[in-house]
Amino acid sequence: MPSSENAASESAGRRSSILGNIALLAISLLLVVGMLAAAEGTLRLLHIGDPDASHSRLAYQQIFLPAMVPVVGSDGVARFQTVDPRVPPQTVLREKPPGTFRVFVFGGSAAAGLGFSPNVTFARHLERMLGEAYTDRRIELVNLGIVALSSKQVSLLIKDVVAHYAPDLIVVYSGNNEFLEISAKKYAQVHATFVSRLVDLVAETNLSRTLNRSLHGKNQSPSLAETDLSQADLRATQDQIVQDVKLSREEIAEVVDDYASNIDGAVKAAKQHSVPTLLVSVASNWEWRGRSDLPEDWAAKVAGADRAVTDATYAQAIKVLDGKLQNATSDEERYELLFKRATAYEKLGNYPAARKDFRAAMNLDPHLRRALDSANTRLRTIAGTDGVSFLDMITKLAARNEHEIVGFEQFYDYVHFTPKGAIWAAAAVFDAIQQQGILPKPVAFDTEDYVREQTAKLDQLQNDFLDVHQWLGVGFGLDRIHSRDLWKYDKTVLELEKLVEKDPKNFRAQVYLGNALFFKPGREKDAERAYRSALEIENNAIVQKNLELLLSRPTPRA
């Protein structure tokens, strides 16, 4: 048995060894931290790993530059082709022939046509109108509308395009996504944990960005899933973010200031390269309340009346709402009250009052997913100051409605165009281009004739179009035209894939699937397979033309 003196000595030795190991570990950690800090400092000094100008907390707001890359088709012709995987393949000739009119359209999901095929965009209809009006010219139109982009990324795309691809006109329709990033940031702060704060801190270092870019490249294909509104474990739906995030009027004003600065920078870049610009005010659905409308008995509940709703019920509801508005203490409360009063005014036929309240409510919408009037006012000011053209799309779309209320005729949800809305928007842009004087007045083309012809096709529609350049993207569900689901197009494509797998002899399903994949970068072979399968079932001239267009496309992107 060791003596107590030996035991004490051994215990002291163990403590000394443990303390020594702890000290060694601490010194090692300090050395590692010091080395990392030195590396971080060096990288910052050399500006290696600095955040991109387009940097956003949201992964899907990153952009790919350059916007287009050189390709050579099977015909040996050199072209530029879009590179971003979120847009359908589009090309322009690398050597622009004399007399060519080349247009680039910029914006977010409203410009991109979220919810439908790329045909249901004002850009696509504008291209058709220009082609019909100027048969003696080569028309090239590239739609760089990309889901979720804010003016920060749009501005960078514009600067790249005007510097490298010789546009004759740029059309800017941007403003719905300005609050996405700040909302996600504030949501993250509300739900932050020690671990998430540490992860964010590391992710925002130049060292982390440098390592990430060396391993994965500058930008990765973004996710467009509805539940991917913020990164990693901070994912949440729009409604969840709205519940937990409230922006002050000062914060909103700051975002509008940033928006104006971004657009102004883009306009100045275009002017520097002598590229004409058309700034378009961003319209939205004033009648939008959310995924569901007010319940049928809302007015009766407000008025304290029976369930039977009459004009007198709405009149009484307005009086009650007047009083509540005087005592409202928050913008969110005013939003709901104004929307209800606007609805009551509309029911009673007092359309001027309804327009006023609907628009006021829109500007107080806590979702902040619609371009505010304050932003559009700044847009008009920029156009006047910088000497570029401005189109008041809000007024133009309102004029298409009998009561001048921008609503569900123009948009299927809060900002995304219906097929008719896209036609009307294109007509407004076409007329604005005529007013710019960039092109001579067309001799044998009338804008309203085009509008009547295209809207009549929609009114008579019994099946989605077979023609790939007419196809709406609703497949067998025409009721989807007015569905408020943002992701209905993606669901249509998935359903078509399953339907073809189940029944390969379904002619229309094969054609529709070919049309969908026609617009998907990297899915050219699958589109060809679908078209050929359809032609084996039925020898159809339209489908044959679709296939020829697909096969004539320049070298697919890797």
Steps between C-alpha positions, in 0.01 A plus 500: 500500500649841413544739783275803532799714408553305174130514417495875550806531280340292224178702522692824475688360201175409325356846566816656370484282188133588440570870548792469265285334236231766542760773468643332190152468350424864579825612341428282195152646469636852534758425231231361268271797566794732448590335172139512382473865605822578316373318192168683521676834538725429203208397281306813592804718435537342156120501445506125441169342590314830529123454464369541147314818424199274450552327834175418673412299807264308274673235291255535212572873461853437377562562130725349237737729310567536219135491402577330167778276368628431146357192326517365146205319349500209258464761226839644596351837601654665805252616762471611859274281716351560843683317776277524807318168555188683616425647158413311180778476240512820294754620245610804303751514216852588611533723191185710497381552141405851387134577557471263797293620793626334820304532825579374849231480769595501869308433820386237747236228487235730353723554196600131498137383490499290815209258498490447123727413210738772375236585236279664762723804542474851367850445354383212281200695370718806444731286288205381290366852459836636389537210257158562347545878488850497351519211257799661328712489817663229701347509849700358790346508847654346811293475817729510805211512744603266783290387794569686829762744368506843660621820339849434639547195279300649211732800496807277469341302217422823317857625539632173356258500208548859388878454511522177302194413288414816304132542591293758316261531794470377857164469674506499880206362701642450849379579850301215658786328683671787679400386850584131470855523629439733793196294605703178496779671694264625769328163515837338556573742783170419669562125486878502540673251730859503616587241236321683216666829598839329500432341160391835355806671646732246337308509171548876475880483515718543193677177590175302493390658171841432341498134605138458389565653158811288446301185580163578344552788260370854522127431486289188518165425344244657735200332648159643416299294746239701686637378834850624420452867580808509721803279532571177691297456819348846458265380225149627540200583289411855415214499751728386783746776422225761494372385838840541663646791305379856512679777312481857624414783264862611526623157391254496211615845390862384510420203276323733255809724502719199416260405222523847347879494525519161327272602214675835459837323477366267232354788299826693514691192382261464206541867411878463515471236226236701310230239558142634516308401814133452575419504872163342575305554821423168664130425527331258740164358592316749721228244570747249644454420867685170508448143392137532611248782464286653772229261626157560352354620830781740592289813438214367711738434789652847476159666475348282772224403261330176400682260271305625199724764344337798328615843384392633838730245665800628302404862575485425871828309481665807347383716794640249749828476309526881491496508877748217535738667259501815710609296800738260322841486665705303246553489124412131500162578657442785253582262213223258593246777568576684175475181298158422649376854441625489140313175447182654641536807279548273199185304584305826520639625167702784650803419288706817557486438876573130447806579285634738761460255789628198308814686404553635850459149640753364250759746629444377857502127418721338768617238249695769311502284186354767271679805365400801707370821348790679667745286300314563176500873572877485539519309172315777320732758655809308386363484147444875497837582656700265277302581189371149422153375413247407767188285462224515761394136477260542792291755311513295180376182669237688699361633172438139388254454786151643473533664841874575479585264785809288440396156612458134415443566131862609476663287772423148622654579838663813641748586221511224237322556172210301366532413130282800415693721739824411321344598166377833634837575660680421174270733311585782741873437460471483120318833487756656734780390266318672215484819706875479559556534127766228494316325218294648218126479533382164360301522180276194520479416869250608763561425868133459584448259211769279652340526844156405365637206303701358789232546766242341267723191476500478878123546523445215254762270650387145572843337521847638562688577178715236326725768349800536730503878448133527595484239778378652828638231727173393664486164324164332547389739775365820348364589844863557601497824305338668800652282771690703759766234544840650416643158419219371281722485191753274673217278621363481147836379369524236773148380421582476130808289572291260709222491240741416217661230710158350571363539147774546233232508227343821630570735209429832668686401815811423293474831314440701815795331669719574199390864517584522869844343456565717193548790742710305753878540461663159475174313425521527121539124449195430717298757306606340172399158629154630598443666163610190308272284714210734420577486126496120512146525634383772260677666207433861596648801317507718814691241700740446208569875501562490877755223447673691220528808720650291778754332273604833345600638838871583546727272702324427832651634815699261714 
